[in-house]
């Protein structure tokens, strides 16, 4: 199974006032259901994670709709991510996993 997250650039309405969203981008990087979707405070990053599979986390740049290919790496000890959040100033990202660990990462772009 493949699960996707669609982003939309606008919500046009047809002649009957029904919303007909136009897909801007489909993110097909995770193969299990999405259990966590989190935007950072300025809306430039969207974190997608699945608790159903080890290391199933991706971060998408919302303006370009590109998923960051260089993180997480195979050496990042995420395990099954159960929760995640960005700090209000976007300098840090924190996540909790199935092993009871809390992982804190500094986002150098915002420092």
N, C-alpha and C positions, 0 to 999 in steps of 0.2 A: 504494500500500500504506500502511496505517496500523498502527503497532505500539503496543501498550499495555502499561502497567505496572499491575498490580492490587495493591492493599493489602488486607490482611485483618485484621479485628478479633478474630477467634477462629477456632479450628479445631475445630468440633463433630464428634463421631463419630456415625455411624449405628448401627443395631442390630447390624451385622456388624463393628463396630470399624474401619470404613473412615473415613478423614478426608474430610470434606465441607466444604471452606473456603467461607465466605460472603464474597463480594466487598464490601469497604467502599468502595472508590473505584477507578475505572479512569482512568488518566492517558493521554489521547490527544493530547498536545501535540506529539509528534515523529512525523515521517512516515518515518523510516528506523529500522533496527535499533538497539537500545540497546547501546552498547559500554562504557559506564561507569555504574555505580551506586555512589554513595558516601554514607554517612551521616555527619553530623557527630558529635562525641563524646557529646553528650547525646541524640542520636537525634531531635532536633526538625526537622532538615532532611535531605532526600534529594536529592542532585544526580543528575540523569539527563542523559546526553550521548550523542551519536552522532558517531563519527568520519567517517561517510559523507557528511555534509552540512555546509556552512559554517554556523557560528553555531547549531548544533543542541544547545542546552543549556537545561535548565529546572531550577528548584529548587522542591521541594515542601515545604510545612510539613506534617509528618507528623501532628500532632495534629488539624488541621482537614482534611487531605487536599487543601488548596488549592495550586495552582501560583502562585508569585509572578508577577503579570502585568507588573510594572514593571521587571523585569530578566531577562535581558539586553535591552538596547535595540538598535535597528538601528545605533547608533553604537558599540556595544561590539565591539572588535576580536578576537573569539574565534577566528575561522576554524574549522578542523576540530580539535576538542578530542580529544587522544589520551590524556590522563591528568588527574586532578583529585584534590585532597585538601583537607581542612580542618585547621587547626592544632589541637593538643590542647586549647587553651583556647577554641576557636571564634572567635577574633578575626580570623582570616585564612582566605582561601580561595585556593588556588593551582591553576593549570592550565597544562598544556603543550599546544602546538598543532602542527599539521603544518608550520608555518614555522620550527620550532625555537625559538620564543619561550616564555618562562615568564611568565605573567601573575599578579600578586599583587593581591588585593582585600581591603580591610579591611571587616569586617562591623561596622557601627556599633552594632548592637543588642547585641553582646557586649562592646563596648569600655567 
